[in-house]
């Protein structure tokens, strides 16, 4: 919450890209929850955005490569080769479960985070969801 992240505050990162997307048609925003809900739909949206028409075999290959456990074990996706990431503190990818934070936060922590989030995101049209 203090913004002490390797690549800067999370809020700045997501809101700056969201704002750029509003005026730049070459930015495509994707949400993890949407991909969990319907990966095929989200792949079709991305393919349309970049002007590709992959075969069903190519889509299946992507579907397999983007399964959470496969990505978590893939050094090209899991940030394990990036020296600034301290995996002793926390891995970049935990378990891929939408809303799993609820299993780790106390009620007080959840309330504190909700207040912080609302304050940081109050002037932004970017909306996240935490359930599928």
SULZICOR-V728120 format. One line per field, one symbol per residue. ss: DSSP state (@ for helix, = for strand, . for the rest). psi: psi as a letter, one per 30 degrees, with the letter a starting at -180 (. if undefined). burial: + if it has 9 or more other ideal C-beta (glycine too) atoms within 8 Angstrom, else -. A space follows every 10 residues. Layout:
ss: ???
psi: ???
burial: ???
//
This chain:
ss: .........@ @@@@@@@@@@ @@@....... .@@@@@@.@@ @@@@@@@@@@ .....@@@@@ @@@@@..@@@ @@........ .......... .........@ @@@...@@@@ @@@@@@@@@@ @......... ..
psi: ffgileglke eeeeeeeeee efgjfgkkkk keeeeeeiee eeeeeeeeeg hlilleeeee eeeefgkeee eefjfffggf fjffkjffek lekdfgkkgf ffffkleeee eeeeeeeeef gegkfkkllg l.
burial: --+------- +++++-++-+ +--------+ --++++--+- +++-+++--- --------+- -++-++---+ ++-+---+-- ----+----- --+----+-+ ---------+ --+--+---- +--------- --
//
